[in-house]
């Protein structure tokens, strides 16, 4: 089961699981996910949730259910028979969480609690939870390791951290195996450049492709650990297939300034535009760099350099 499986990371994860021979059920309310991300994965006939539950012999390798993680009764219905739940569904935006903390709380935290409740009730073997490096906030120590004290700076970060605590409690109290993956700035194909709160990589690519200046919030010397989506997908599958539980950073282990990111993209795309700067955004940490030594014990070893990942992303976005 992949919640948020029509979204950016979730659709890549669902596709890779299907390619490896797993039967995958995608749950997504399509509030930010897109049906087009998963159309190629789906059987010709989409099943109603009741048919998912009562006619499992009719399922193909990938099936889709339109629904929300805020609907506990639906989760209890569709989790029946699931071995692993990859919980990707979320309002995944710091600025949006600042504008609407109640929506973020309901989708991210109530949704996560519902996933854990349904997972426990239906004897799911493991829940792999998509957390975020935003839980660290601003820290004077880099790289950040999992045992450092969190310092969330936005409602989004608070919900991700509280979700981790719920995972810990369900593991300790109820015996539900859980893994929390703290993503560091995942990017790649299918990331929406048109959203008001689009992530920096697709936003930059779209503007540079159109001959427009990429807009940098702040002085651009803030750093991020950019992680290609295929590496994040591999971390999820390793977490599910191992006996591991607990919290793991998922990054590349390298930091890049936003100014350098812009220059790299402009060079790769052969454009002559120059970045422009606007005021910094509230809730954004100044620096990000992952200590991935704990994740390497899962077998995690990121394969994509930033240049390779950007080239692949640019190519797919140009084709689209």
C-alpha positions as CSV (number, residue, x, y, z in Angstrom):
1,X,0.0,0.0,0.0
2,X,1.4,3.4,-1.0
3,X,-0.5,6.4,0.4
4,X,0.0,9.5,-1.7
5,X,1.0,7.1,-4.4
6,X,-0.1,9.5,-7.2
7,X,2.2,12.2,-5.9
8,X,5.8,12.9,-6.8
9,X,7.7,10.5,-4.7
10,X,4.8,8.1,-4.2
11,X,4.3,7.5,-7.9
12,X,8.0,6.7,-8.5
13,X,7.9,4.4,-5.5
14,X,4.8,2.6,-6.7
15,X,6.3,2.1,-10.1
16,X,9.5,0.6,-8.8
17,X,7.7,-1.7,-6.4
18,X,5.6,-2.9,-9.3
19,X,8.7,-3.5,-11.5
20,X,10.1,-5.6,-8.7
21,X,7.1,-7.8,-8.7
22,X,5.1,-6.5,-5.8
23,X,1.4,-6.1,-5.9
24,X,0.8,-2.4,-5.2
25,X,-2.4,-0.6,-4.1
26,X,-2.2,3.2,-4.4
27,X,-4.3,5.4,-2.2
28,X,-4.5,9.1,-3.1
29,X,-7.2,11.8,-2.8
30,X,-5.6,13.7,-5.8
31,X,-5.5,16.9,-3.9
32,X,-1.9,17.4,-5.0
33,X,-1.2,14.0,-6.7
34,X,-2.0,13.5,-10.3
35,X,-3.7,10.6,-12.1
36,X,-1.3,11.1,-15.0
37,X,1.6,10.1,-12.7
38,X,0.3,6.6,-12.4
39,X,-1.8,6.0,-15.5
40,X,0.8,3.8,-17.1
41,X,0.9,1.6,-14.0
42,X,-2.9,0.9,-13.7
43,X,-5.0,-1.9,-15.1
44,X,-7.6,-0.8,-17.6
45,X,-10.4,-1.1,-15.0
46,X,-10.1,0.8,-11.8
47,X,-11.8,-0.9,-8.8
48,X,-14.1,0.6,-6.3
49,X,-12.7,0.2,-2.7
50,X,-15.3,-2.5,-2.0
51,X,-14.0,-4.6,-4.9
52,X,-10.5,-4.1,-3.5
53,X,-11.5,-5.6,-0.3
54,X,-13.9,-8.4,-1.4
55,X,-12.5,-9.4,-4.8
56,X,-8.8,-9.5,-4.3
57,X,-8.4,-12.2,-6.9
58,X,-9.3,-9.6,-9.6
59,X,-6.5,-7.3,-8.8
60,X,-3.7,-6.6,-11.2
61,X,-0.1,-5.7,-10.1
62,X,-1.1,-2.0,-9.5
63,X,-4.5,-0.7,-8.4
64,X,-5.8,2.7,-7.4
65,X,-8.2,3.9,-4.8
66,X,-9.2,7.5,-4.6
67,X,-9.5,8.4,-1.0
68,X,-7.9,10.2,1.9
69,X,-5.8,9.1,4.9
70,X,-8.1,11.3,7.0
71,X,-10.8,8.6,6.4
72,X,-10.0,6.0,9.1
73,X,-12.8,3.6,8.1
74,X,-11.5,3.6,4.5
75,X,-8.0,2.8,5.7
76,X,-9.3,0.0,7.8
77,X,-11.0,-1.4,4.8
78,X,-8.2,-1.2,2.2
79,X,-5.3,-2.1,4.5
80,X,-6.7,-5.6,5.0
81,X,-4.1,-8.0,3.6
82,X,-1.3,-5.4,3.2
83,X,2.1,-6.4,4.3
84,X,3.8,-3.0,4.1
85,X,2.4,0.5,4.1
86,X,4.5,3.3,2.6
87,X,3.0,6.4,4.0
88,X,3.8,9.2,1.6
89,X,0.6,11.2,1.7
90,X,1.0,14.7,3.1
91,X,0.7,18.4,2.6
92,X,4.4,18.7,1.7
93,X,5.0,22.4,1.8
94,X,6.5,24.7,4.4
95,X,4.9,27.9,3.0
96,X,1.5,26.2,2.6
97,X,1.7,25.0,6.2
98,X,2.4,28.5,7.4
99,X,-0.6,29.8,5.5
100,X,-2.9,26.9,6.6
101,X,-1.6,25.1,9.7
102,X,-5.0,23.4,10.4
103,X,-5.1,21.8,7.0
104,X,-1.5,20.6,7.4
105,X,-2.2,19.2,10.8
106,X,-5.3,17.3,9.6
107,X,-3.6,15.8,6.5
108,X,-0.2,15.2,8.0
109,X,-0.7,14.3,11.7
110,X,-4.3,13.0,11.8
111,X,-3.6,11.2,8.6
112,X,-0.5,9.6,10.0
113,X,-2.3,8.5,13.2
114,X,-5.0,7.0,11.1
115,X,-2.5,5.0,9.0
116,X,-0.9,3.7,12.2
117,X,-4.3,2.8,13.8
118,X,-5.4,1.0,10.6
119,X,-2.0,-0.7,10.2
120,X,-2.2,-2.0,13.8
121,X,-5.8,-3.1,13.4
122,X,-5.2,-5.0,10.2
123,X,-1.9,-6.6,11.2
124,X,0.3,-4.7,8.7
125,X,3.9,-5.9,9.2
126,X,5.6,-2.5,8.7
127,X,4.9,1.1,8.1
128,X,7.5,3.2,6.3
129,X,6.8,6.8,7.1
130,X,8.0,9.8,5.0
131,X,9.4,12.3,7.4
132,X,11.5,15.4,6.6
133,X,14.8,17.0,7.3
134,X,12.8,20.1,8.3
135,X,12.5,18.6,11.8
136,X,16.1,19.7,12.4
137,X,15.4,23.3,11.8
138,X,18.5,25.5,12.1
139,X,21.3,23.7,13.7
140,X,24.9,25.0,14.3
141,X,26.2,21.4,13.7
142,X,26.5,19.9,10.3
143,X,26.0,17.3,9.0
144,X,22.9,16.6,11.0
145,X,22.6,13.1,12.5
146,X,19.4,11.4,13.7
147,X,20.3,11.7,17.4
148,X,20.5,15.5,17.3
149,X,17.7,17.4,19.1
150,X,15.0,18.5,16.6
151,X,14.1,22.2,16.2
152,X,11.1,22.5,13.9
153,X,10.5,26.0,12.4
154,X,7.1,25.5,10.7
155,X,3.8,23.8,11.2
156,X,4.9,21.3,8.5
157,X,8.0,20.4,10.4
158,X,6.0,20.0,13.6
159,X,3.6,17.6,12.0
160,X,6.4,15.5,10.6
161,X,8.2,15.3,13.9
162,X,5.0,14.5,15.8
163,X,4.3,11.8,13.2
164,X,7.7,10.3,14.1
165,X,6.8,10.2,17.7
166,X,3.5,8.5,16.9
167,X,5.5,5.9,14.9
168,X,7.8,5.4,17.9
169,X,4.9,4.9,20.3
170,X,3.1,2.4,18.0
171,X,6.3,0.5,17.7
172,X,7.0,0.4,21.5
173,X,3.4,0.1,22.8
174,X,1.6,-1.8,20.0
175,X,4.4,-3.8,18.4
176,X,3.9,-2.2,14.9
177,X,7.3,-2.1,13.1
178,X,7.9,1.5,11.8
179,X,10.7,3.2,10.0
180,X,10.8,7.0,9.6
181,X,12.8,8.4,6.7
182,X,13.9,12.0,7.0
183,X,14.0,13.2,3.3
184,X,16.5,15.9,2.4
185,X,15.3,18.0,-0.5
186,X,14.1,15.2,-2.9
187,X,13.9,16.3,-6.5
188,X,13.3,14.7,-9.9
189,X,10.8,14.1,-12.7
190,X,7.1,14.7,-11.9
191,X,7.7,17.4,-9.4
192,X,5.2,20.1,-10.1
193,X,6.8,23.4,-11.3
194,X,3.4,25.2,-11.5
195,X,2.3,25.1,-7.9
196,X,2.4,28.3,-5.9
197,X,4.7,26.5,-3.5
198,X,6.8,24.5,-6.0
199,X,10.1,23.1,-4.8
200,X,13.2,25.0,-6.0
201,X,14.5,22.5,-8.6
202,X,11.4,22.3,-10.8
203,X,10.6,26.0,-10.3
204,X,14.1,26.9,-11.5
205,X,14.0,24.5,-14.5
206,X,10.6,25.9,-15.7
207,X,11.7,29.5,-15.5
208,X,15.1,29.0,-17.1
209,X,13.5,26.9,-19.9
210,X,11.2,29.8,-20.6
211,X,14.1,32.2,-20.7
212,X,13.1,33.8,-17.4
213,X,15.4,34.5,-14.4
214,X,15.2,32.0,-11.6
215,X,14.0,33.6,-8.4
216,X,16.1,33.0,-5.3
217,X,14.6,33.7,-1.9
218,X,17.3,35.4,0.3
219,X,20.9,35.7,-0.5
220,X,21.2,32.3,-2.1
221,X,24.0,31.2,0.2
222,X,21.6,28.8,2.1
223,X,22.6,25.2,1.5
224,X,20.6,22.1,0.7
225,X,21.4,18.4,0.4
226,X,19.6,17.6,-2.9
227,X,18.5,13.9,-3.2
228,X,17.4,12.4,-6.5
229,X,14.0,10.7,-6.3
230,X,15.3,7.3,-7.4
231,X,17.7,7.3,-4.4
232,X,14.8,8.1,-2.0
233,X,12.8,5.3,-3.6
234,X,15.6,2.8,-3.0
235,X,15.8,3.9,0.7
236,X,12.1,3.2,1.1
237,X,12.4,-0.3,-0.3
238,X,15.5,-1.1,1.7
239,X,13.7,0.0,4.8
240,X,10.7,-2.2,4.1
241,X,12.7,-5.3,3.2
242,X,15.1,-5.1,6.2
243,X,14.4,-5.7,9.9
244,X,15.3,-2.1,10.7
245,X,13.1,0.2,12.7
246,X,13.6,3.8,13.9
247,X,14.7,7.0,12.2
248,X,17.1,7.3,9.2
249,X,18.3,10.3,7.2
250,X,17.8,10.0,3.4
251,X,20.1,12.4,1.5
252,X,23.2,12.4,-0.6
253,X,25.5,13.7,2.1
254,X,26.6,16.7,0.1
255,X,25.5,20.4,0.4
256,X,25.0,22.8,-2.4
257,X,24.1,26.5,-2.2
258,X,21.0,27.8,-4.0
259,X,23.2,30.1,-5.9
260,X,25.4,27.2,-7.1
261,X,22.2,25.2,-8.0
262,X,21.0,28.1,-10.2
263,X,24.3,28.4,-11.9
264,X,24.5,24.7,-12.6
265,X,21.0,24.6,-14.0
266,X,21.6,27.6,-16.2
267,X,24.8,26.0,-17.6
268,X,23.2,22.6,-18.2
269,X,20.3,24.2,-20.0
270,X,22.5,26.5,-22.1
271,X,20.7,29.7,-21.2
272,X,22.1,33.2,-20.5
273,X,19.6,34.3,-17.8
274,X,20.8,35.5,-14.4
275,X,19.1,34.8,-11.1
276,X,17.2,37.5,-9.2
277,X,16.8,37.7,-5.4
278,X,13.7,38.3,-3.3
279,X,13.2,38.3,0.5
280,X,13.8,35.1,2.5
281,X,10.8,32.9,3.2
282,X,9.8,32.3,6.8
283,X,10.2,28.7,8.2
284,X,13.1,27.8,5.8
285,X,16.2,26.4,7.6
286,X,19.4,28.1,6.7
287,X,21.5,25.0,6.0
288,X,20.9,21.3,5.3
289,X,23.4,18.5,5.1
290,X,22.6,14.8,6.0
291,X,24.8,12.4,7.9
292,X,23.7,9.2,6.1
293,X,26.0,6.8,7.9
294,X,23.0,5.2,9.7
295,X,21.2,4.7,6.4
296,X,24.2,3.0,4.9
297,X,23.7,0.2,7.3
298,X,20.5,-0.6,5.5
299,X,22.5,-0.8,2.3
300,X,21.6,2.7,1.2
301,X,24.2,4.2,-1.2
302,X,22.9,7.2,-3.3
303,X,23.8,6.6,-6.9
304,X,22.9,10.0,-8.5
305,X,25.2,13.0,-8.4
306,X,23.5,16.3,-8.4
307,X,24.6,16.9,-12.0
308,X,23.3,13.5,-13.2
309,X,20.0,13.9,-11.4
310,X,19.5,17.4,-12.8
311,X,20.2,16.3,-16.3
312,X,17.7,13.6,-16.1
313,X,15.1,15.9,-14.6
314,X,15.7,18.6,-17.2
315,X,15.3,16.0,-20.0
316,X,12.0,14.6,-18.7
317,X,10.6,18.1,-18.1
318,X,11.6,19.2,-21.6
319,X,9.9,16.1,-23.1
320,X,6.8,16.8,-21.1
